[in-house]
Amino acid sequence: MNTPNPSQSPSALEGLRVLDVGTFLAGPFAATQLGEFGAEVIKIELPGVGDPLRRFGTPTDCGDTLVWLSEARNKKSITLDLRTPEGAELFKELVKTADVLVENFQTGTLERWNLGWDVLHEVNDQLVMVRITGYGQTGPYSGRPGFARIGQAFGGLSYLAGYPDRPPVTPGSATIADYMTGLYGAFGAMTALKARDVTGKGQYVDIGLYESIFRILDEIAPAYAFKDFVRERMGPGTVNVVPHSHYPTLDKRWIAIACTSDKIFERLAQVMGEPELASEDRWGTIARREAERDDVDALVSAWTSRHNRDELMSLCEKGQVPCGPVYSIDEIFEDPHFAARENLTTFSDPRSGSFTIPSPVPTMSETPPRVDSLGPALGSHNDQIFKDLLGLSDHQIEELKSSGVI
């Protein structure tokens, strides 16, 4: 497990300032990505309340959840009520110093507070504003509230998850759309910053939760447009290729096998000791295997059920058949490849103790990402930001506190 080293090389985004006024996950996760690569991320939260993510998930002794400690990493927390005139003016002062602003309020919220794009662009015309909502800033559904589960349903993923004779299920996690949209938000921010280098002007990035999901569903859209094909639920199977699924093992585990071509199926047939399965008059072509999908999967399942998972892994690896164990989290912690790739970071935090969290991705040879701190306490950076950055006096800060602005 990787343990952070504060003396590591300079970060790629050092000098970039990001304001994070998002809540829960999608917007804040976009800011987290930038923070992992060195941007200064100032998390702005409602006084006395904070981001609901602080209370989502497994609670800890410090008062914040494991989700918060992991996903609010590398951020500075300040409190500020944007709904008040004083809070709005302080926010504009912060915007003047910022490169990127990330928000995921319901469409029109910032506009109602007189803090929409037109206003903030006038305050800082180099600002890049990432706007994440359920359905985007435009369109007939733009005013609807949205969460990741809704985005996954509306975007087409949930319909595909599960077995054909059963209701749609949650595809792995109800937060996939949050994380996917956060990634697209961070990508959009970096693209806009690159454009700013050319034009000298900022712009806003507009993305709906459902759009990140719809974008990754391979050929589902062109296949429907091309021949009215509506893909249905297939359990662990995959359209267009077979065998390409999860198969049971003798030791009551599961193995994933992916035969994406006729050549790979030929290798699998050899590994199974039945090379004739790959002959032209049997299942040697994808068309033949697709026509008898259930029989192919049944035969492969019968074979895998006669071997332990580790034995199957060895056989498939020797035969150059793509395979992988279907891991639970305890197995991930024990796997030597996760350890060698330092995919887990153990972090000792003064207020929350020692925790192991997923490491930043991707790895970079010269300016790698890193975790410098876990999710901060609410308002723990108020003095640093309001005094050192904005130049407020102790008296001003006390007045703002007493009036509930910060």
N, C-alpha and C positions, 0 to 999 in steps of 0.2 A: 504494500500500500504506500502511496506517495504521501510524504509529509511536507507541507509547504516550506519553502525557504525564502524569506523576505529579501535576501541579497541576490536573487536571480537577475538575469539580464533585463534591460529595459523592455517595456511592453510596447506592442505595436500601436496602441491607441493612446499612449501617454500624451497628456495635454488636451485631450478631448473632454468636454464637460457635458454631461447628460442630466437632464431633469426628468425624473420618473414620477408622474402624477397618476399612474395607473393603479388599479386595485385588482386584487386576487391574483391572476396568473399571466394571461397572454401579454399584456402591455409590460408589466414588470419583468417577465422573462426576456423580452426583447432587450430591455435595459441591462439585465443580468449578463446577457451575451457580450455586450459592449464592455461591461465592467470587468469581465474575466480577461479581456485582452488589454486592460490598462486604462480605460476611460474612467474619469471621476464621475460616479453616479450619485446624485443627490436625490434621495427618496423623500417625497413630500407627502405627508399624511395628515389626516384630520386630527386636530388636538384632542387628546383624551380617548380617542377611538382607534386610530391607526388602520392599516390595511386589514381587511377581513382574513387575509391569508395567515395572519398571526394566530388566528384561532381555528384554522382549518388543519385537520390531521392530528397526529399524536402529540399530546401536550408534554412539556418538559418542566423541570423545576424552575427554570428562569422565567416562566410565564408565557413563552412563545412556543409554537409547535415545531416539530422536526421539519415540516414543509417550509416554514418561514426561515428557519436557521439555514437550510440548504439553499433555497431559491432566492433569498434576499442577500446572498453573499456579496461581499465587496461593495456594499452600499453605505452611504451616510444618511442617517434618518433625521429629518427636521419636521416640525409640525407647523402647519399653516392652513388657516381656513380661507380658501379661495372665494368663498361666498360673501365674505365681508369686504367692504370697500378698502379697508386697510390691508387686508390679506391679498386682495387683487393687485394693489399697487406694489406691495413687496414682491409678489410673484413676477410682475413685469420687470422689476429691477433684477431679479434672478435670470429672467429670460434674456436680458441684455448681455449677460455674461456667458450664455449657454450656446453650445453647438447643436444639440439635439434635445427635443422634448418628446417624451413618449406618454400618450394618454389612451385610456380605453373606457372613457365614460360613454354612456348611452348618447347616441347622436343628438346633437343640439344642446348638450349640457353646458359645455364651455361657452357657447354662444349666448346662452341665457345669463351667464355671469359676465358677459362682455369680455370674454377671453378667447374668442374664436380665432381662427387662422388669420383673418384680415387684420384684426387688432394686433396680434402677436407678431405678424410679419412686418407690420409698421414699426413695432418696437425694436425688432431685430430682423433686418431683411436677409441675414445670412442663416437664420434659424432653419433647421430641418425638423419637421413635426411629424411624428409617426402616430397615426390615428387608427386604432383598432376598435372595431365594434362588431356586433353580431352579424350585421348585414351590409356594412359599408356606409359611407356618408350619403349616398344617393340611392335612388330606386324606391319602389312602392313600399318595401319592407324596412327601409332604413331606420324608422323610428322604433322598431320592435326591440325589446331587450333580448339578449342572447348569452348563452353559456356554451361551453365546449360541446356538451351533449347535444344541444340543439344544432350547433354547427355541423357535427358529425352526421346527424340525421338529415338535415337539409342539404348537406353537401354530397350525399349519396353513399357514404361509407357504411353507415349502420345497416342499411338495407342488405348489404352484402355479407354481413357478419352473422354466422350461425349456420344451421343446417336447413335444407330446403323445406322440410316438413315441420319446422318449428319457428317461433317468432324471432325477429331480429334481436341480437344481443349487443351488449356493449363491446366494441372491438378493442379488447385489451384493457384500456383505461378510458374513463370518461373525460380525461384531460388532454387527449391527443391533439385536439384542435387548438387548445391553448398553446401547447408547446410548438406545434407546427406554425401557427400564426406568429408566435413570438420570434421564431427563426426567420420567417419571411419579413417580419418587421425590422429585425436587425439588419438583414440583407438590404432591405429598402433604404434604411438609414445610411448604410455605407455607400450605396449606389448614389443617393442624393448628395452625400458629402463629396464624392468624386466629381459629380456634375458641378457642384459649387466651386470646385477648383478651377473649372473652365469658365463658368458664367458669373461667378461672384455672388450668386443669389441662392438662397435656400428655397425649399419647396416642401409640400406636405406629401406624406405617404399614406394612402387610404387602402385599408384591407379589412374584409369581413372574415369572421371566424370560419364560415363555411367555404370561403374561397381557397384557403390553404388545403382543405380536405379535397375539394373537387379537383384541384390541380394535380393531385398525386394518384388519381385513379386510372392510370395508364391509358388503355384504349377504350374505356367505357363510353366516352362521348363520341369519338369517331366511329366506333362500331355501331352505335345506334343510328347515327346520321347516315352511315354507309348502307346498312341493311336491316334497320329496325330491330337490331338485336338488343334485348334487355337482359343483362346478366343477372342471374339469380344467385341465391345463397348456395354455397358448395361445401360447407363445413371447412375442413382444413385444405381441401383441394384447390386447384388453380385452373382457371380457364386457359385453353390453348395448349397445355402441356400435361403429361401424365406418364409415369408416376411422379408426383410432385406434391408431397403431403407429409403428414405426421403419421408414423407407424409404431405400433406397440412392440415392446421387447419382452423377452423372457423374464427379466427382473422387474417387471411392472413399471417400466419407465417408457419414454417416448423418444423416437429419433426422427429428425427431419431429413428427408432425402429429396433431392431436386434434380430431376432428369429433364433438362431444358432442350435437349436435342436428341436425334436418333443415335448419334455417336455415343452420348453418355448412357443412353438406355442399353446400348450394346455392351458397354463396360459393366453395367449393373447385372445384365444377364450372365456375363462371364463370372462375376463375383458370386452370384447365386448358384453357380454350377449348372446353369441351364442356358447355354449359349444359343440354343435353337429358338428361344423366345424372341430373339432379335432378327430372325429370318424374315424375308420379304413376305412369305405367305403366312406369317404369324403376326407379330407386333413390331416389326422392324421399322415401321413408319408412324409418324405422329397421327396420321389419319386413321390408321388401323387401331392404334391404342386409344384414341379419343372415342372411337365407335364402340369400344368395349372397355370403357373406363372402369366400371365397377369390377369387372373380372381382373383387370390389371392390378388395381389397388388391393383386391382380395388376395391375389397370389403373392404380392410383395409383403402384405401384412402377415400372411402365413409364414413366410420366410423369416421376417424379422422377429416373429414371436417365438422362434426356435433358438434365438441367440440373445445373450445379454447385451446391453447397450454398448459397453466398452468393446466387446468382441465385434459388434457390427461396425463401430467406428473404425476399428483397425482394418477390417476387411474392406470397407468402402474407401478408406484412405489409400490403401495399397492398390486398389483398382481404379483410383482417380475418379471416384464417384462423389460428387459434392454431398456432404452430409453434416449434420450437427446435432448435438444433444438439445432436447427441449428442456431448458434449465429453469429451475426455481431459484429464488434469490440466495438461498443457502449454498447452492451449488456454485453460483457465480462467485461468492466470497471465497470458495475453496479452489477455484480454477487457476492454474498457473499462468494461463495466457492473460487473464484479467490482471493478475499481479505483475507480469512482465510489462504490460502496456500501461501500468499505473492508472488503471481506470477507476480506482477507488482512492480517495484522499481522506486520510485521517487528520482531523483538525482539532487542536486543543484551544478552546475559547474560554476567556476568563470568566464569563458569566454563565456559560452553559456546559462547561466541561468538554470532554473528548467525544467527538462524533465522527463517523465515517460517512462520506457523501460521494455522489458520483463526481468524477473529475471533469474539468472543462474539456470540450471538444471543439475543433480538431487540434491535434498535435502540430506544432510548427517548429522548424529547425532552429530559427534564429530568435524569434520573439514569441515564445510559448505562452499560452494563457496560464493563469494561476489563481489560486484562492488565497486572499490576504486576510479575510475576516468572514465570519458567519453573519447571518441576519442580525442587524443592530437593534438595540433597545429603542423604544419609541422616543423620538426627540433627542436622542443622545448627542447629536451634532448641532443642536440649535445655536449654541454659543459660537462654535467654529464658523458656521455659515453666516449667521446674522451679524456677528461682530467683525470677524476677520474678512469676510468676503464683501458684505454690504456696508460695513462701517457703522452699524448701530451702536449706540452707547448702552451701558448697563441699565440706565434709567429708562431708555426707550424699550428695551427688551422686557423689563419688568412691567411696564405699562401694557405692552402687547400681551403678555401672559395674563395679567389681571383682567383684561377685557376679552380673553378667549380667542384672540386672533392667532396666537401661536401656543 
